[in-house]
Amino acid sequence: MALTLGCGSVQSSHRLNSDRTWRIGTRGSPLALAQAHETRARLAAATGLAPERFEVVVIRTSGDKIQDRPLSEVGGKGLFTKEIEDAMLAGEIDFSVNSSKDMPTVLPDGLGLTTYLPREDVRDAFISPKAKTLLELPHGAVVGSSSLRRQAMIKRLRPDISVVMFRGNVETRLRKLEAGEVDATLLAYAGLRRLGLADVVTSVIDSEIFLPAVGQGAIGIEQRLDDAETSALLAHIHDEKTGIALTTERAFLGVLDGSCKTPIAGLARIGDNSLEFKGLILKPDGSAALDIALSGAISDAEAIGLEAGQRLKLAAGPDYFAATGH
């Protein structure tokens, strides 16, 4: 297994085969399909190849099948990628399109998360018929969320609120909210925008108040690292700034052994030749939190993420992580 943090597509002078059909692996949720089709459209526009040269292949993953338990209890983020990665290693697909925040830091040998599309809005969206903001919810309200990060941050801001597990795709969660199963929910604003559902948002939460998940808003593409032709293809659509930001964030996550078992948040912002990073870890009940802010040159992107993770891990001490499932 390899920790894959690279910030750019493998550069290659390999000439594209205009007769080849590339197979794009994806989950079957509406959001996953929207991201795969966006990738296909960008590739067709950037290369001049016909859209038909890019076949979208839907693969059902364990994470899609298991809807009644928190992912932390049954294997974590890898449940959304294992079957897709198996198909890639078997040569059944050429690359996969993923929500970067769902990607484990440790990937199978021979595979790499090499390419990123331009990042969407990183913020979380608050959706509720009961209040305009999270802080305005009535005392004792019930909020649904499957994210340990969101659960912990909600409890940190509003200890009186009850937070319940809320699995399912975006549309399923919105239906549950409409049916009155909960008073509010939080979803990634980027995903709602990609689905054309931005109008359901009650308010968007400032990232300074509610730090997003590592990789939130970024579409990441995983491929076989020895496939030079696919590397050359994907280089046409790679967004360098997003790649640098994700290098920092995933390095941070890797140090903390980030999974679905630990509430972790992190965001890197890229300037002209500088990078600012903020990271946060919390106890699941929101009773304690540690944060860090570092900045430096973009050439030190990975080092900044590693240092931030190491500092927080040292500050937390072994008892902190033992209490959060490590």
C-alpha positions in Angstrom: 0.0 0.0 0.0 1.2 3.5 -0.7 0.5 6.9 0.7 -0.3 8.9 -2.5 -0.2 12.7 -2.1 1.1 13.9 -5.5 -0.2 17.3 -6.6 -0.3 16.8 -10.3 -0.9 14.4 -13.1 2.0 12.3 -14.2 3.5 14.4 -17.1 3.9 12.5 -20.3 4.7 13.2 -23.9 2.7 10.1 -24.8 0.5 10.8 -27.9 -3.2 10.2 -27.5 -4.8 7.5 -29.5 -7.9 9.1 -31.1 -9.4 5.7 -31.7 -9.3 4.5 -28.1 -12.3 4.5 -25.8 -11.5 5.3 -22.2 -13.6 3.7 -19.5 -14.5 6.0 -16.6 -15.4 4.2 -13.3 -17.8 5.8 -10.9 -20.4 5.1 -8.3 -24.0 5.2 -9.4 -25.4 8.0 -7.2 -26.7 11.1 -9.0 -23.8 13.2 -7.6 -21.2 10.6 -8.6 -22.7 10.5 -12.1 -22.8 14.3 -12.4 -19.1 14.4 -11.5 -18.2 11.7 -14.1 -20.2 13.4 -16.8 -18.5 16.7 -15.9 -15.1 15.0 -16.3 -16.1 13.5 -19.6 -17.3 16.9 -20.9 -14.0 18.6 -19.8 -11.9 15.8 -21.5 -13.9 16.1 -24.7 -13.5 19.9 -24.8 -9.8 19.9 -23.8 -8.7 17.1 -26.3 -11.1 17.6 -29.2 -12.1 13.9 -28.9 -15.7 12.9 -29.3 -17.6 12.5 -26.0 -18.4 8.9 -27.1 -14.7 8.1 -26.6 -15.3 8.3 -22.9 -17.6 5.5 -21.5 -19.0 6.0 -18.0 -19.0 2.6 -16.2 -21.1 2.4 -13.0 -19.8 0.2 -10.2 -21.8 -0.4 -7.0 -19.6 -0.3 -4.0 -19.9 -1.7 -0.5 -20.5 1.8 0.8 -23.5 2.2 -1.4 -25.0 -1.1 -0.2 -24.6 -0.5 3.5 -27.0 2.2 4.6 -28.0 1.2 8.1 -24.7 1.8 10.0 -22.0 4.5 10.3 -19.1 3.8 7.9 -16.8 3.9 10.9 -18.3 0.7 12.1 -17.8 -1.3 8.9 -14.6 -0.2 7.2 -14.5 3.6 6.7 -13.9 5.5 3.5 -12.4 2.5 1.6 -15.9 1.1 1.3 -16.7 3.7 -1.5 -13.6 2.8 -3.5 -12.6 -0.9 -3.1 -14.7 -2.4 -5.9 -13.8 0.5 -8.2 -10.1 0.1 -7.5 -10.3 -3.6 -8.0 -11.9 -3.0 -11.5 -9.1 -0.5 -12.3 -6.3 -2.9 -11.3 -8.0 -5.6 -13.4 -8.0 -3.3 -16.4 -11.8 -3.2 -16.6 -11.8 0.6 -16.3 -9.0 3.2 -17.1 -9.6 5.7 -14.3 -12.2 6.7 -11.7 -13.9 10.0 -10.8 -14.3 10.6 -7.1 -15.3 13.1 -4.4 -11.8 13.8 -3.0 -13.2 13.9 0.6 -14.2 10.3 0.3 -10.8 9.0 -0.8 -8.6 7.2 1.8 -5.1 8.6 2.2 -3.6 5.1 1.6 -4.3 3.7 -1.9 -3.5 0.3 -3.4 0.0 -0.2 -4.9 0.0 0.9 -8.5 -2.8 3.4 -8.2 -2.6 7.2 -7.6 -5.0 10.1 -7.1 -3.2 12.2 -9.7 -5.6 14.7 -11.2 -8.1 17.3 -9.9 -10.7 19.4 -11.5 -11.0 23.1 -10.5 -12.3 23.1 -6.9 -15.9 24.1 -6.3 -17.2 26.0 -3.2 -15.7 24.3 -0.1 -18.4 25.3 2.4 -21.1 23.3 4.2 -24.7 24.1 3.5 -27.3 24.3 6.3 -30.8 23.1 5.2 -33.8 23.4 7.5 -37.5 24.4 7.5 -37.2 25.4 11.2 -34.4 28.0 11.2 -32.2 30.2 9.0 -28.9 29.1 10.6 -27.6 26.3 12.8 -27.3 28.8 15.7 -31.0 29.7 15.4 -32.4 26.2 15.7 -34.7 25.7 18.7 -33.3 24.2 21.9 -33.2 20.4 21.6 -33.6 20.3 17.8 -32.6 17.2 15.9 -30.0 17.4 13.1 -29.1 14.5 10.8 -25.6 13.9 9.6 -23.5 10.9 8.7 -20.2 12.9 9.0 -18.3 12.6 12.3 -16.7 16.0 11.5 -20.1 17.7 11.1 -21.5 15.9 14.1 -18.7 17.0 16.4 -18.7 20.6 15.1 -22.5 20.8 15.5 -22.1 19.6 19.1 -19.3 22.0 19.7 -21.4 25.0 18.6 -24.7 23.7 20.0 -24.3 21.1 22.8 -28.1 21.1 23.3 -28.8 19.7 19.9 -29.3 16.0 19.2 -27.3 14.7 16.2 -28.5 11.5 14.6 -26.9 9.3 11.9 -28.2 10.2 8.5 -27.0 7.9 5.6 -28.0 7.9 2.0 -27.3 10.0 -1.1 -28.2 13.7 -1.3 -31.7 13.2 -2.6 -32.5 10.5 0.1 -31.4 12.9 2.9 -33.4 15.7 1.5 -36.5 13.5 1.4 -35.9 12.4 5.0 -35.7 16.1 6.0 -38.9 16.9 4.1 -40.6 14.0 5.8 -39.8 15.5 9.2 -37.4 12.8 10.4 -35.0 15.6 11.5 -35.2 19.4 11.9 -32.1 20.1 9.8 -29.2 18.6 8.0 -25.8 19.7 6.6 -24.5 18.8 3.2 -21.5 19.9 1.0 -22.6 23.0 -0.9 -20.4 21.9 -3.9 -22.4 18.7 -4.3 -25.7 20.5 -4.2 -24.5 23.0 -6.8 -23.3 20.2 -9.1 -26.7 18.6 -8.8 -28.5 21.8 -9.5 -30.0 21.8 -6.0 -28.5 25.0 -4.6 -32.0 26.4 -4.2 -32.7 24.0 -1.3 -30.0 25.6 0.8 -31.2 27.7 3.8 -27.8 29.2 4.4 -24.2 28.6 3.6 -21.8 28.3 6.6 -18.7 30.4 6.7 -15.6 28.1 6.5 -14.0 30.1 9.2 -16.7 29.0 11.6 -17.2 25.5 10.1 -13.9 24.2 8.6 -14.6 21.8 5.8 -13.5 18.2 5.3 -10.2 17.6 3.7 -10.8 17.6 -0.1 -14.3 19.0 0.1 -15.5 20.5 -3.2 -12.7 18.8 -5.2 -13.2 16.1 -7.8 -10.2 13.8 -7.8 -9.3 11.2 -10.5 -7.5 8.0 -9.6 -5.6 6.0 -12.2 -3.1 3.3 -12.7 0.3 4.9 -12.4 1.9 2.8 -15.2 -0.7 3.9 -17.7 1.2 6.6 -19.6 -1.5 7.2 -22.2 -4.2 7.9 -19.5 -1.7 10.1 -17.7 -1.3 12.2 -20.9 -5.0 12.4 -21.4 -5.7 13.5 -17.8 -3.0 16.1 -17.9 -5.3 18.2 -20.2 -7.8 18.8 -17.4 -5.7 18.9 -14.2 -6.0 22.1 -12.1 -2.7 22.9 -10.6 -3.9 25.0 -7.7 -6.4 22.4 -6.6 -3.7 19.8 -6.8 -1.4 21.8 -4.6 -4.1 22.4 -2.0 -5.1 18.7 -1.9 -1.4 17.7 -1.5 -1.3 19.8 1.7 -4.7 18.6 3.0 -4.1 14.9 2.3 -0.6 15.0 3.9 -2.2 16.5 7.0 -4.9 13.8 7.0 -2.3 11.0 6.4 -0.3 12.0 9.5 -3.4 11.8 11.6 -4.4 8.5 10.1 -7.6 10.2 9.0 -10.6 8.0 8.4 -14.3 7.9 9.1 -13.4 7.2 12.8 -12.0 10.7 13.6 -13.5 14.2 13.3 -10.8 16.0 11.2 -11.1 19.2 9.1 -8.6 20.9 7.0 -8.4 23.6 4.3 -5.5 24.9 2.2 -5.9 28.2 0.3 -3.5 29.1 -2.5 -2.2 32.6 -3.3 0.2 33.7 -6.0 3.2 31.8 -4.6 2.0 31.2 -1.0 -0.2 28.7 0.8 -2.3 29.1 4.0 -3.5 26.0 5.8 -5.9 25.5 8.7 -6.4 22.2 10.4 -8.7 21.0 13.2 -9.3 17.8 15.2 -12.2 17.3 17.6 -13.5 14.7 20.0 -16.7 13.1 18.7 -18.8 14.8 21.4 -17.4 18.2 20.5 -16.1 18.6 24.1 -12.6 19.4 22.9 -10.9 20.6 19.8 -7.4 21.5 18.7 -6.6 23.7 15.7 -3.6 24.9 13.8 -2.7 27.5 11.1 0.5 27.4 9.0 1.6 29.2 5.9 4.5 28.9 3.5 5.5 28.6 -0.1 3.5 26.5 -2.5 6.6 24.5 -3.2 6.4 23.3 0.4 2.8 22.2 0.1 3.3 18.6 1.3 5.7 19.6 4.1 3.2 22.2 5.4 0.5 19.5 5.7 2.9 17.0 7.3 4.1 19.6 9.9 0.5 20.6 10.7 -0.5 17.0 11.3 2.5 16.3 13.4 2.0 19.3 15.6 -1.6 18.5 16.2 -0.8 14.9 16.9 1.8 15.9 19.4 -0.4 18.5 21.1 -3.3 16.0 21.3 -1.2 13.2 23.0 -2.1 9.5 22.9 -5.1 9.7 25.2 -6.9 12.1 22.8 -6.6 9.7 19.9 -7.5 6.7 22.0 -10.7 8.4 22.9 -11.6 9.0 19.2 -11.0 5.5 18.0 -7.3 5.4 17.3 
